[in-house]
Amino acid sequence: MEYFEVHGGIPLKGDVNVSGAKNAAFPILSAALLIKGKMRFYNLPKILDILSFLEVLKDLGVDVQEEKDYFIIDTSKDISLKISSKEYYNLRGTQTLLGALVGRNGEANLPSLGGCNIGTRPIDLHIKGIKSLGVDIGWEGGYLRAKVKDTLKGNLVYLDFPSVGATENLIIAATLASGETVIENAAKEPEIKDLARFLNLAGANIEMNGSGVIKINGVKNLHPVDYKIIPDRIESSTYLIAGIMTKGDIVLKNCNPWDFESVIMKLREAGAEITANGNEVRGEYKEKLHSVNIKTLPFPGFPTDVQPQMMALLSTAQGTGVIIETIFENRFRAAEELIKMGANIRIEGNTSVITGVKKLEGGNVTAPDLRGGAALLIASLSSEGKSKIFEPFHIDRGYENIIKKIIGLGGVIERRNIA
Ligand code: EPZ
């Protein structure tokens, strides 16, 4: 059984290069199916989730070639109507294949989705939105079956919740539809802007001014483009918190500070010194951190994907902090593992109350999901003594070269196996 062995208590110092954004790569690689031809994608993170997603694309008929600094994706061949790759079942990011296959083939047959167990994660908004574009869609025999009735037609779609995945699916499906689609109460995450930018470079006509209204005027076809994925704002935030919580001094390279402004502001409020300079952000520990309150919200609010990492940081901050998680109903799973390390955390529904303790003790913990695993890694790096983090594959799903990057910052971590 695999685990990360971490020797904590060492301040992380130095530079860390931020990788491409997993949650931008998923919708952009799906949207590439709307285009026939060869394209180069730069800054694709070589993490479990993306490598699995590329296997799914290969299974659908896409040619994938890995080069040193980019991947060549060739979507010229016919794209299969059926998903048979087992990799599909581990992912949530495959959700955007719905819009892509409807846009490319006029139909899709998708098994139910995988991904982190952080809530029920329904896709009712995806289904309602795609249906309004003239598509027969519904669950049948464990598959989500979608088929364009006569033509894919633009429409006005209101999202009850600014769902990231539903917004992405609608943008992708509407790109080649006839007429205009307007999405109201759309998500505004940076990954969605990146998707719109990629499609517009390929000849789409998408207007997104950050107001929560997105206009897509359908076009006849798109042309192949080479594209560089934006940096990962969640990875950026995770390393920044790790640097601060270990009382260190780190510099993020090749990041987009404006994409994680809310995290930077909260860390400053907690007493850290954060300076942004172009595509670099420096995070320095200056004094004992004090507690802050967090409420997760859709972008530009505080990101739910950084909530577990902040729970770790608050575990040893001075005072009591309150976290209200408004996005997912089961996203405090790291708490019980942090408590094993000495944290003082109380959970009441979607609210957690974290009373800072002097320090955490290294321990044997298990990663519950991707960001919960990242939180435990941060906690073990900052605690005294040795920790073992079991089921590290959760962490590998979203953090490229994490062992190498932490060692590069002076951390002591090793991937080991219990025979
Ligand atoms: C994306 O998930 C991200 N995943 C998540 O990151 C991220 O936490 C989330 O957006 C919110 O920012 C990917 O991009 C692959 P949502 P998604 O649809 O699209 C409810 C990570 O750690 N909802 O915005 O699934 C849903 O239940 C992952 O990298 C409906 O009710 O998020 C949830 O409560 C975790 N009906 C809320 O909306 C729907 O049809 C947000 O979901 C769709 C969503």
Residues whose N, C-alpha, C, O or C-beta is under 5 A from the ligand:
A	BS01	EPZ	N23 R92 G93 C116 R121 P122 I123 D124 L125 H126 F161 P162 S163 V164 G165 A166 T304 D305 I327 F328 L370 R371
